[in-house]
Each structure stands twice: as C-alpha cells, then as structure tokens.
Amino acid sequence: MKDNKNNSNLIDKETLLLESIFIDKVKTRIVTTHGTYYYEESILKLLEDACNRFGSTMQGRLQAIKKIMDYSVKTPLLIEPNGLGAFPTKSYRHVECVWIFNHPFYVDELVKGKSVIHFMNGISIPVNTSKNVILKQHQRLHTSLNIYSINHRKK
C-alpha cells in the first residue's frame, strides 16, 4: 500500500484504471504503468481529490462535460482537461464500475456484456461491460478532451 497522506497525487498520467475491491479495509485498486496499488479510500474520494488538485470538483467536471457534450449517462471525467481523463464502464455509482484512463488499449469481447481490456504494456482487466460500450465510452472521453483542447487553445 502507498502512503495515503496526499491522495490527490495518486491519480496521474501513469494511471491506467481504478476499480473497487473489498478486501479488509481496502476499497480501491489503482493500476498504473509502473505497478498496482491498493487504497482504503473509495474510487470516488480518489477522483474527487484528483479533481480538487486541478481546481474543481468531480461533480463540477462531470456537469461541465454533460452540458458541453450533451451526455446524460456514463459521462467521461476530465480530471485535468489538458490531458488527464477517464471514463466509467458503468454508472459511476455502480459497484462494478471501472474507470479507464486515456491510454491506448484494445478490447476483446468474451461473451455478451463481458470484455477484457488489454493495455499496450501487457496489463489486462476483465470488465462486466460490452465491447461496444467500452469503445463508445473511449470515444466520448477523447472527443471531450479534443473539444476542450480546441476551445482552450492559446490564441
């Protein structure tokens, strides 16, 4: 387990995914490009801390994307709008929701509603979500990042 003193720094550009686990006091597994870490904080608390680090709240970030992009469910989250974002595989309130960050990956569908996400560094994770939903969510995240980038370019 990493030091929990500064939870806002746990999520960065090296983060691949966040998933809920419930083992003793541990609530969240963070998979990064350099390792896997376990935390007693919930995913939502970690995401909130990360958004706070960049001057907003999680709800503020979600509401902005919903308004700009007209998304109503499974809204992607731009934690740091110039490049750090993630999308939920289900409603973010659902216990099986996995947050996938903006890293290259490909998806294999195992059976209807179950897939495996394979990151380019060899890490794979099974999720209870269809390949089509994952690809749609991935597209929404990158569209949101691109729209933000276009709207906020220095002139």
C-alpha positions in Angstrom: 0.0 0.0 0.0 1.2 3.5 -0.8 1.3 6.4 1.6 -2.2 7.8 1.9 -1.1 11.2 3.1 -1.6 13.0 -0.2 -4.4 11.2 -2.1 -4.6 13.9 -4.8 -1.3 12.7 -6.2 -2.4 9.1 -6.5 -4.0 9.7 -9.9 -1.8 11.0 -12.6 -0.9 10.4 -16.3 0.5 7.0 -15.4 -2.8 5.7 -14.1 -4.4 3.0 -16.3 -7.5 2.2 -14.3 -9.3 2.3 -11.0 -11.6 -0.5 -9.7 -13.4 -1.2 -6.5 -12.3 -4.1 -4.4 -13.3 -5.0 -0.9 -10.6 -6.8 1.0 -10.4 -5.9 4.7 -10.1 -2.1 4.7 -9.0 -1.8 1.1 -11.6 -0.3 -1.2 -9.7 0.6 -4.4 -7.2 -0.9 -6.7 -5.2 1.5 -8.8 -3.3 0.0 -11.8 -0.6 2.2 -13.3 2.1 1.9 -15.9 4.5 1.2 -13.1 2.6 -1.1 -10.7 -0.6 -1.9 -8.8 -1.6 -0.2 -5.6 -4.3 -0.7 -3.0 -6.0 2.0 -1.0 -8.5 2.3 1.8 -10.2 5.3 0.1 -13.1 4.8 -2.3 -12.7 5.5 -6.0 -15.0 8.5 -5.8 -12.9 10.0 -3.0 -9.7 9.5 -5.0 -11.3 11.0 -8.1 -12.6 14.0 -6.1 -9.1 14.6 -4.6 -7.6 14.5 -8.1 -10.1 17.0 -9.5 -9.6 19.2 -6.5 -5.8 19.2 -7.3 -6.7 20.8 -10.6 -9.1 23.4 -9.2 -12.5 21.8 -9.5 -14.8 19.1 -8.0 -15.7 15.8 -9.6 -19.3 17.0 -9.9 -18.2 20.3 -11.4 -16.2 18.4 -14.1 -19.0 16.0 -14.8 -21.6 18.7 -15.1 -19.5 20.7 -17.5 -19.0 17.8 -19.8 -22.7 16.9 -19.6 -23.6 20.5 -20.6 -20.9 20.9 -23.4 -21.3 17.4 -24.9 -25.0 16.7 -24.1 -24.1 13.4 -22.4 -26.6 12.2 -19.8 -25.1 8.9 -18.5 -21.7 7.4 -18.1 -20.1 10.8 -18.6 -16.3 10.9 -19.0 -14.3 12.8 -16.5 -11.7 15.3 -17.4 -9.6 15.4 -14.2 -7.1 17.8 -15.7 -8.7 18.9 -19.0 -5.4 19.3 -20.9 -4.8 15.5 -20.9 -5.8 13.5 -17.9 -9.2 11.9 -18.1 -11.1 8.7 -17.6 -14.4 7.1 -18.5 -16.6 4.8 -16.4 -17.6 1.4 -17.7 -21.0 1.7 -15.9 -22.7 4.4 -13.9 -20.1 5.7 -11.6 -22.3 4.8 -8.6 -22.4 1.1 -9.6 -20.1 -1.1 -7.6 -18.8 -2.8 -10.8 -17.8 0.5 -12.4 -14.2 0.5 -13.6 -12.6 3.8 -14.5 -10.4 3.5 -17.6 -7.9 6.3 -18.2 -6.8 7.7 -21.6 -4.1 5.2 -22.5 -4.1 3.1 -25.7 -5.8 -0.3 -25.4 -7.8 -2.8 -27.3 -10.8 -4.8 -26.3 -11.9 -8.5 -26.7 -15.5 -9.4 -26.0 -15.7 -12.7 -24.1 -19.4 -13.1 -24.1 -22.3 -10.7 -24.3 -21.8 -8.0 -21.7 -18.3 -9.1 -20.6 -15.0 -8.0 -22.1 -11.3 -7.8 -21.5 -9.4 -4.6 -21.9 -5.7 -5.0 -22.9 -3.4 -2.1 -22.4 -0.3 -1.8 -24.6 2.1 -2.6 -21.7 0.6 -6.1 -21.3 -1.8 -5.4 -18.4 -5.3 -6.8 -19.0 -8.5 -6.4 -16.9 -11.9 -8.2 -17.3 -14.9 -5.9 -17.0 -18.6 -6.6 -17.0 -19.3 -4.3 -19.9 -19.7 -5.0 -23.6 -17.0 -4.1 -26.1 -19.4 -1.7 -27.8 -20.0 0.3 -24.6 -16.2 0.4 -23.9 -15.4 1.7 -27.4 -18.3 4.3 -27.2 -17.0 5.5 -23.8 -13.4 5.7 -25.1 -14.6 7.8 -28.0 -16.6 10.1 -25.6 -13.5 10.6 -23.5 -11.3 11.5 -26.4 -14.0 13.7 -28.0 -14.3 15.6 -24.7 -10.6 16.0 -24.4 -10.3 17.3 -28.0 -13.2 19.7 -27.7 -11.7 21.1 -24.5 -8.3 21.4 -26.2 -9.8 23.2 -29.2 -11.9 25.6 -27.0 -8.9 26.5 -24.8 -6.0 26.9 -27.3 -3.9 29.9 -26.7 -4.5 32.5 -29.4 
